[in-house]
Amino acid sequence: MKSTGAEEPSRRGNTSYWQLQDAKARFSDVVRRAVEQGPQHVTVNGEERAVVVSAREYDRLTGHRTGGELVALLVDSPLAEVEFEHPRITGPVRDVDL
């Protein structure tokens, strides 16, 4: 790995802490480590200010919505057998040149 003059992150247990200037200088490393090793904490003047996490971890934490939960709710609903009437909408169709 090339040295940029930036230091390795400090560790407390399994957690990595980056000083902001080092995190900025080595952002690719911060992101790679977030994916491979877990959350990467960023400090400013010794105070934790941000945490970089992988996209997968972010989706897990925020409950990435896919619509599956809504479908499951509707299927399990006591009103699942109710049929709704919906009018068919018909309208002119225009030709499109492809």
C-alpha positions as CSV (number, residue, x, y, z in Angstrom):
1,M,0.0,0.0,0.0
2,K,1.4,3.5,-0.9
3,S,2.0,5.8,2.0
4,T,0.3,9.2,1.8
5,G,1.7,10.4,5.1
6,A,-1.7,9.7,6.7
7,E,-1.7,7.4,9.7
8,E,-3.5,4.1,10.2
9,P,-6.8,4.4,12.1
10,S,-6.6,3.9,15.8
11,R,-8.4,0.9,17.2
12,R,-10.5,0.4,20.3
13,G,-11.5,-3.3,20.4
14,N,-12.8,-4.2,16.9
15,T,-13.7,-0.5,16.1
16,S,-11.6,1.7,13.8
17,Y,-11.4,5.5,14.5
18,W,-10.1,7.8,11.7
19,Q,-9.1,11.4,12.2
20,L,-11.0,13.5,9.7
21,Q,-8.0,14.6,7.8
22,D,-6.8,11.0,7.4
23,A,-10.3,9.8,6.4
24,K,-10.4,12.5,3.7
25,A,-7.0,11.6,2.4
26,R,-7.7,7.9,2.4
27,F,-11.5,7.8,1.7
28,S,-11.2,4.8,-0.6
29,D,-9.5,2.8,2.3
30,V,-12.3,4.0,4.7
31,V,-15.0,2.7,2.3
32,R,-13.2,-0.5,1.6
33,R,-12.7,-1.2,5.3
34,A,-16.4,-0.3,6.0
35,V,-17.4,-3.1,3.5
36,E,-14.8,-5.6,4.7
37,Q,-14.4,-4.9,8.4
38,G,-17.5,-3.0,9.5
39,P,-18.3,0.6,10.5
40,Q,-15.5,3.1,10.4
41,H,-15.7,6.0,12.9
42,V,-14.5,9.5,12.0
43,T,-13.4,11.9,14.7
44,V,-12.9,15.7,14.7
45,N,-10.7,17.0,17.5
46,G,-11.0,13.7,19.3
47,E,-14.8,13.6,19.2
48,E,-16.7,11.1,17.1
49,R,-18.6,12.9,14.4
50,A,-19.6,10.4,11.8
51,V,-19.6,6.7,10.9
52,V,-19.1,5.2,7.5
53,V,-21.0,2.0,6.9
54,S,-21.4,-0.3,3.9
55,A,-24.5,0.1,1.7
56,R,-25.6,-3.4,2.8
57,E,-25.3,-2.4,6.5
58,Y,-27.1,0.9,5.9
59,D,-30.0,-1.0,4.2
60,R,-30.2,-3.4,7.1
61,L,-30.2,-0.6,9.7
62,T,-32.8,1.6,7.9
63,G,-35.0,-1.3,6.8
64,H,-34.6,-0.8,3.1
65,R,-38.1,-0.9,1.7
66,T,-38.9,-3.2,-1.2
67,G,-42.7,-3.3,-1.0
68,G,-42.6,-6.9,0.2
69,E,-43.7,-5.8,3.7
70,L,-46.8,-4.1,2.2
71,V,-47.7,-7.1,0.1
72,A,-47.3,-9.4,3.2
73,L,-49.5,-7.0,5.2
74,L,-52.2,-7.1,2.6
75,V,-52.1,-10.9,2.2
76,D,-52.4,-11.4,5.9
77,S,-55.2,-8.9,6.3
78,P,-58.7,-10.1,7.3
79,L,-59.9,-8.1,4.3
80,A,-57.7,-10.1,1.9
81,E,-60.7,-11.7,0.2
82,V,-62.5,-8.5,-0.4
83,E,-62.7,-7.7,-4.2
84,F,-62.6,-4.2,-5.4
85,E,-64.3,-3.0,-8.5
86,H,-62.2,-0.8,-10.6
87,P,-63.3,0.7,-13.9
88,R,-61.3,-0.2,-17.0
89,I,-60.0,2.9,-18.5
90,T,-59.9,2.8,-22.3
91,G,-58.5,5.6,-24.4
92,P,-57.2,6.2,-27.8
93,V,-53.9,4.6,-28.6
94,R,-51.6,6.5,-30.9
95,D,-49.1,5.1,-33.3
96,V,-45.4,5.5,-32.4
97,D,-42.6,5.4,-34.9
98,L,-39.8,3.3,-33.7
